[in-house]
Amino acid sequence: MWVGGQHRICLYLVVLFAAGELINRMERPIIASGGAFAVSTFLFLLVSLPMLGRRNKLEILLTACITPAVLIYIFGGFFQVLLP
């Protein structure tokens, strides 16, 4: 089943909201500082890169995995800013 661009964004928002609610209800959240940013950025890139014309699944997956890690490293290590 093909999902259109607008439907993908709506699905992304629903999944992100549901994940946030699930993590909020946990006594000991599994996500530490930077975790919410990593999850939301990963999901966003998985949704948006195909909408922008990228078709190589390996490229999409690697970009979605590496980008949040690099950003957390740069902001946390270099700028000393903790991401949510």
C-alpha positions in Angstrom: 0.0 0.0 0.0 1.5 3.3 -1.1 1.2 6.2 1.4 1.1 9.7 0.0 3.3 12.6 1.3 0.6 14.2 3.5 -0.4 10.9 5.0 3.2 10.1 5.8 3.6 13.3 7.8 0.4 12.7 9.6 1.5 9.1 10.4 4.9 10.5 11.6 3.1 12.9 14.0 0.8 10.2 15.4 3.8 7.7 15.9 5.9 10.5 17.5 3.0 11.5 19.8 2.3 7.9 20.8 6.0 7.2 21.5 6.2 10.3 23.6 3.2 9.3 25.7 4.6 5.8 26.1 7.9 7.2 27.3 6.2 9.8 29.6 4.3 7.0 31.4 7.5 5.0 32.2 9.0 5.2 35.7 12.5 4.9 34.3 12.5 6.2 30.8 14.9 4.2 28.5 15.8 7.5 26.7 18.4 9.7 28.3 19.4 13.2 27.3 19.4 13.5 23.5 17.2 10.4 23.2 14.0 12.1 22.2 15.9 14.2 19.7 17.5 11.1 18.2 14.2 9.2 17.9 12.3 12.1 16.4 15.1 13.0 14.0 15.5 9.4 12.9 11.8 9.1 12.2 11.6 12.4 10.5 14.5 11.5 8.1 12.9 8.1 7.4 9.7 9.9 6.4 11.1 13.0 4.7 14.0 11.6 2.6 11.7 9.4 0.3 9.4 12.4 0.0 12.4 14.5 -1.2 13.2 12.0 -4.0 15.7 9.7 -2.3 15.1 6.0 -3.4 18.1 4.2 -2.1 17.0 2.4 1.1 20.5 1.9 2.4 21.3 5.6 1.9 18.1 6.6 3.7 18.7 4.3 6.6 22.4 5.3 7.0 21.5 9.0 6.8 18.7 8.5 9.4 21.0 6.7 11.8 24.2 8.8 11.4 22.7 12.3 11.4 21.2 12.3 14.9 24.4 10.7 16.3 26.6 13.3 14.7 24.4 16.2 15.9 24.2 14.9 19.4 28.0 14.5 19.5 28.5 18.0 18.1 26.0 19.7 20.4 26.8 17.6 23.5 30.6 17.4 23.1 31.6 20.6 21.3 28.9 23.1 22.3 28.1 21.5 25.7 24.4 21.8 25.0 22.2 18.9 26.0 19.4 18.1 23.6 16.0 17.0 24.8 
